[in-house]
Amino acid sequence: SWLNDEAEGGGRVLGEVCHFVDLARHLVGAAITSVQADATGVTGATATCDDLSAALRFADGSLATIAYTALGDDSYGKERIEAFAGGTVVTIDNFRGLTVTEDGRTTTDKARSQDKGHGAALKAFADAVAAGGPPAIDEAELIETSLATLALAESLQSGERIDL
C-alpha cells in the first residue's frame, strides 16, 4: 500500500494519524504542548507501523488519546471519537452517528450517509479564496499540528515524550 511505503506515503502516522491529531486540536481549541506514542513493530525513519497509541497534551490541561489500529474487523465502524468534558459525553461513531449523554439522558442522531467534512472543507477554502478572506484554519495551527505529527513519529523512534 502507498500508505506503508516510506517514500510515497510516509507510513500511517504521517498519512492518516495526522488527521486525528488535527481533529483533536480543533476539538480542544488549545495548543498541543507535548506528544508521546508507542507501538509494536515500528520500522523506518518515518516510524512506519499499523498499530499505535498516541497521547497528546494541550495548553489548557486537556488530554487526547488516539488509538490507531488495523487489527479490527472490517464490519465494525472504522472511526470512533469519544469526548468527555464538563459532565457530558459525546460519541461520534464512524461519522454516521452522534450520541450525547448529559444530565442522565442520552440522545442519538443517525445520519443516512457518512460525512467526514470533505465537502465543507473544500467549500470553506473556496469561499475564503473567492472573498479574499482569511483561511478557515489559521496557518499557525496547521504548522502546529504538522509539527505534533512529526513529533509523534520521533516519539515512536525514541520512546520518549516530545515537548513542542
Secondary structure, 3 states (H helix, E strand, C coil): CHHHCCCCCCHHHHHHHHHHHHHHHHHHCCCEEEEEEEECCCECCCCECCCEEEEEEECCCCEEEEEECCCCCCCCCCCEEEEEECCEEEEEECCCEEEEEECCEEEEEECCCCCCCHHHHHHHHHHHHHHCCCCCCCHHHHHHHHHHHHHHHHHHHHCCCEEC
